[in-house]
Amino acid sequence: MRRSNRLFEIIQILRSAERPMTAEMLARQNEVSARTIYRDISALQIMGTPIEGEPGIGYVMRKGYDLPPLNFDLEEIEALRVGLALLSRTGDSALQYAARRIHAKVDALHGPADWLQVAPWGAPLDDPAKGCISVSSLRNAIRNERKLRLTYRDDQGQETVRTVRPLALVYHLECMMLAGWCELRASFRHFRTDRIYGCDVLDDRFSGQSGALRAIWLEQNPWSEASAGA
């Protein structure tokens, strides 16, 4: 997480907290060290953010501190709320968690809108504890242009091991698909994330290639039903 985003997140956590938050608690929520949180708190205080407290006791936000309003009109806010709620249907647990954080920020500025509801049924949750692949790790590999070694089972139960250059995630109603260049087949392929039974992030990179490969993939519309087989 970029520091600017983390500072904003710390402000949001403290604004909504009902009790003092220690640096360790803030560190766990932001996935950084307590030392980093101490530096962030100091930076916020220097900038005039009304945070009170000290190490070992915890920090609180003085009442009445408001962030500037989001620059969205009413329709845009409602579109944002529905879009965030739809993430509950993707099965991507990391994005769902991020969506809840954003939703809390929108509610803090504009109030809740419980009349906008989205049914939660959709793709199964990616739960590594149940042997499911972490979709967050796939997104990281795409961003960092890191090759993956996948153990994949097709709809007939046949298992293969592929080295793949991951290019995109496609969110369908009932599943997620990883699109990439498969070195075994020497072509673009789709892999349902619920059929990936092993995934190693390799040291090999394909730096600078993903943009061109993704452009070709988009031209070929590989997410269509006709070309979804791996």
C-alpha positions in Angstrom: 0.0 0.0 0.0 1.4 3.4 -0.9 2.1 5.7 2.0 -0.5 8.3 1.0 -3.2 5.6 0.9 -2.0 4.3 4.2 -2.2 7.7 5.9 -5.7 8.1 4.6 -6.6 4.6 5.9 -5.2 5.4 9.3 -7.4 8.5 9.5 -10.5 6.5 8.5 -9.8 3.8 11.1 -9.3 6.3 13.9 -12.4 8.3 12.9 -14.6 5.2 13.1 -12.9 3.6 16.1 -14.9 3.4 19.4 -11.8 3.0 21.5 -8.1 3.9 21.3 -6.2 2.0 18.6 -2.6 0.9 19.4 0.1 1.0 16.8 0.1 -2.8 16.7 -3.6 -2.9 15.9 -3.2 -0.3 13.1 -0.1 -2.2 11.8 -2.1 -5.4 11.5 -4.9 -3.7 9.5 -2.4 -2.0 7.2 0.0 -5.0 6.9 3.0 -2.9 8.0 5.2 -2.8 11.1 4.3 -0.9 14.3 7.4 1.2 13.7 6.0 2.3 10.3 2.7 3.3 12.1 4.6 5.4 14.6 6.2 7.3 11.8 2.9 7.7 10.0 1.2 9.0 13.1 4.0 11.5 13.7 3.7 12.7 10.0 -0.1 13.1 10.4 0.3 15.1 13.6 2.9 17.4 12.0 0.4 18.0 9.2 -2.2 19.1 11.8 -4.3 16.0 11.9 -5.9 16.0 15.4 -4.6 12.6 16.6 -4.0 12.2 20.3 -2.3 9.5 22.2 1.1 7.9 22.7 2.9 4.6 22.2 1.7 1.8 24.4 -1.6 3.4 25.2 -3.2 4.0 21.8 -4.4 6.7 19.6 -7.7 8.5 19.1 -9.0 11.1 16.6 -10.4 14.2 18.2 -14.1 14.6 17.4 -15.2 16.9 14.7 -12.4 16.2 12.2 -13.8 15.8 8.7 -12.2 14.8 5.5 -13.0 16.7 2.3 -16.1 15.3 0.5 -15.7 12.9 -2.4 -16.1 14.7 -5.6 -19.0 12.5 -6.9 -22.6 13.4 -7.7 -25.5 11.4 -6.3 -25.8 9.1 -9.3 -22.0 8.4 -9.2 -22.2 7.6 -5.4 -25.0 5.2 -6.0 -23.1 3.6 -8.9 -20.1 3.2 -6.7 -22.2 1.6 -3.9 -23.7 -1.0 -6.2 -20.4 -1.7 -7.9 -18.7 -2.3 -4.5 -21.6 -4.5 -3.4 -21.2 -6.6 -6.6 -17.7 -7.5 -5.6 -19.3 -9.8 -3.0 -20.2 -12.0 -6.0 -16.7 -12.4 -7.4 -15.3 -14.7 -4.7 -12.1 -12.5 -4.6 -11.7 -12.2 -0.8 -9.0 -9.5 -1.0 -11.1 -7.3 -3.2 -14.2 -7.9 -1.0 -12.2 -6.7 2.0 -11.0 -3.6 0.0 -14.6 -2.9 -1.1 -15.8 -3.0 2.6 -13.1 -0.4 3.5 -14.2 1.9 0.6 -17.8 1.4 1.5 -17.1 2.5 5.1 -15.4 5.6 3.7 -18.4 6.5 1.5 -20.8 5.9 4.4 -18.7 8.1 6.7 -19.0 11.0 4.2 -22.5 10.5 2.8 -24.4 8.2 5.3 -25.6 4.7 4.7 -27.9 3.7 1.9 -29.3 0.3 2.9 -32.1 0.5 0.3 -29.5 -0.4 -2.4 -29.0 -4.1 -2.1 -27.1 -6.7 -4.2 -27.7 -10.4 -3.8 -24.4 -12.1 -2.6 -24.7 -15.3 -4.7 -21.9 -15.9 -7.1 -18.5 -17.4 -7.4 -17.3 -19.4 -4.3 -14.9 -17.6 -2.0 -11.2 -18.1 -2.6 -10.3 -19.6 0.8 -6.7 -20.9 1.0 -7.6 -22.7 4.2 -9.9 -24.9 2.1 -7.3 -25.5 -0.6 -8.5 -22.7 -2.9 -6.0 -20.5 -4.8 -5.6 -17.0 -3.5 -6.8 -14.6 -6.2 -4.8 -11.8 -4.6 -1.6 -13.7 -5.4 -2.7 -14.0 -9.1 -3.3 -10.3 -9.3 0.1 -9.6 -7.8 1.7 -11.8 -10.4 -0.1 -10.0 -13.2 1.0 -6.6 -11.8 4.6 -7.7 -11.4 4.8 -9.6 -14.7 5.9 -12.8 -12.9 5.4 -16.2 -14.5 3.3 -18.8 -12.7 3.6 -22.6 -12.6 0.1 -23.9 -12.4 -1.2 -27.4 -11.5 -4.5 -27.4 -13.4 -7.4 -29.9 -13.7 -9.8 -29.5 -16.6 -13.5 -30.4 -16.5 -12.7 -34.0 -17.3 -10.3 -34.2 -14.3 -7.2 -34.4 -16.4 -4.3 -32.7 -14.6 -1.5 -30.8 -16.3 1.3 -28.5 -15.1 1.6 -25.3 -17.1 4.0 -22.3 -17.0 1.8 -19.3 -17.7 2.4 -15.6 -18.3 -0.7 -14.2 -16.4 -2.4 -11.3 -18.2 -5.8 -10.7 -16.8 -8.6 -11.9 -14.4 -12.1 -12.2 -15.9 -14.9 -12.2 -13.3 -17.8 -14.3 -14.5 -21.1 -14.7 -12.5 -20.2 -18.1 -11.1 -16.4 -18.3 -11.4 -13.2 -16.4 -12.0 -10.9 -17.1 -14.9 -7.2 -16.4 -15.2 -6.2 -15.5 -18.7 -2.6 -15.9 -19.8 -0.1 -17.0 -22.4 0.4 -20.8 -21.8 3.9 -21.9 -22.7 2.8 -25.5 -22.9 0.1 -24.8 -25.6 2.0 -21.8 -27.0 -1.3 -19.8 -27.1 -3.7 -17.8 -24.9 -5.6 -20.0 -22.5 -8.2 -19.6 -19.7 -7.9 -21.2 -16.3 -10.8 -21.4 -13.9 -9.4 -20.4 -10.5 -11.4 -23.1 -8.7 -9.6 -25.7 -10.8 -6.1 -24.5 -10.0 -4.7 -26.9 -7.4 -1.2 -25.6 -7.2 0.4 -22.2 -8.0 4.0 -21.2 -7.7 5.2 -17.7 -8.4 8.4 -18.1 -10.4 11.5 -15.9 -10.4 11.2 -15.7 -14.2 9.6 -12.5 -15.4 8.2 -11.3 -18.7 8.9 -7.6 -18.1 7.6 -5.3 -20.7 5.6 -8.0 -22.6 2.3 -7.9 -20.8 0.9 -4.8 -22.5 1.4 -6.2 -26.0 0.2 -9.6 -25.1 -2.9 -8.2 -23.4 -3.7 -6.1 -26.4 -3.6 -9.1 -28.7 -5.7 -11.1 -26.1 -8.3 -8.3 -26.0 -8.5 -8.3 -29.8 -9.2 -12.0 -29.8 -11.9 -11.8 -27.1 -10.6 -14.8 -25.3 -13.1 -14.5 -22.5 -15.9 -15.7 -24.7 -17.5 -19.1 -24.1 -16.2 -20.4 -27.4 -12.5 -20.1 -26.3 -12.8 -20.7 -22.6 -11.3 -24.2 -22.7 -7.7 -24.8 -21.4 
